[in-house]
């Protein structure tokens, strides 16, 4: 058993990536194999590492891709291969998650395991709907009950005991039996005017709340409609929902956004969108890697003090330049006479983190403007180094051609690779209208998205683009494109808010 791996039962929370625990995320990112349920939020699934093998076992109410007994066996089989296995479960592993059943076989087979609890929907979903599950003026107890029952069978629940508690009741997996649950509570003596609510897809863009009473909730659900997953909450605290509601007041509440990014970069954009209330699906559309052969860059390092300018066109270009500088033990003091140009604020920030403050940031953050403004700064005999992506466009070079005599070393330092996400079907999200818009911060992320979604009708993609080159790339495949006023993250955020307002107006007019 010396080569036996280990299993982690990880609670993924109710949907919002922000409610996934730090320990859960750290464990997931080290996984060799991920066995996941249908109820795991897409934001969490997007954090699965590229190297991990994914096994979808389904497990949504009445629709199981794989029987529980087989899931238990898969965990054992993968661990015996020496794999780090993450069993990713919606909510918490031990709250109606059948985590205990999975542990039984692991213990029997001598497989090492850990449990990482998750934020559970009976607490989180009411909170996102302004419902405190306990309140000293209304109730001092909380009771969580499974609403699921076998078809045609009676409930094995003491409803009279539940009514006597005078506590808050939360029923999970009970949407299809809503009428039976409400009727059973009434027959057990509950006041017909007791506030009750059904909460749909809590903590996600699909969140919806219907508040009524135990005697009228079923009728209201038939009138307004509800989708699963949803939970049922019964108790006086439901009457506080309108007063305490907060999520829907956020500027991007109910809006679902796809953000594409290079895999190795943490997305500031995604974080800011989430803080505004959006549900963000953050997917790596591209991956960058330094070239194995950096001989041209090393030749440039040998004569760094002969350059008048170095122009950086991306944060990745900055990172790789300084990593290779360190590898070759090139003294950074060779740059003391060199002026630095950065294509935009993100690149400038990467330079500032390394102690370099750019001498030039163009008025418009694109290659054409950088080339033109750099050209204007030059006399005509300068040497310019441009370390950048192998697939970089020619606009910066064309801008510099306006002044004959400039000596330009345009040196590729890294490659760009396109990726797709196994656990999340981006194509389906747009085809079914579940995704409201996509945010693109570079032309390469547009190309990566297109590569990852073959066959998608791109006219169904509403694209928020950071600049002219990005918009042109999206236009080329037929997307419905919009461009930020400035090539900054804050300007793109303003654009996304405008798009949400545009969507709301369109829906009102229909």
Secondary structure, DSSP 8 states (H G I E B T S, - for coil): -TT--EEEEEE-BSS-GGGS-HHHHHHHTT-SEEEE-TTS-HHHHTTS-TTSEEEE---BTTB-SS-HHHHHHHHHHHHHTT-EEEEEESB-TTSSS-HHHHHHHHHHHT-EEEEE----HHHHHHHHTT--S-BTTTBS-EEEEE----TT------HHHHHHHT-EEEEES-GGGHHHHHHHHHHTT--TT-EEEEEESTTSTT-EEEEEETTTHHHHHHHH---SSEEEEESGGGGGHHHH--GGGSTTTT-EEEEEEETTS--HHHHHHHHTT-EEEEEEEEEEEE-S--HHHHHHHTTGGG-SEEEE-SHHHHHHHHHHHHHTT--GGGGTT-EEEESSHHHHHHHHTTT---SEE-SS-SHHHHHHHHHHH--S--EEEEEEETT--SHHHHHHTTSTT-EEEEEEEEEEEE---SS--HHHHHHTT---EEEESSHHHHHHHHHHSTT--GGG-EEEESSHHHHHHHHHTT-EEEE-SSSSHHHHHHHHHHHHHHHHHHHHH-
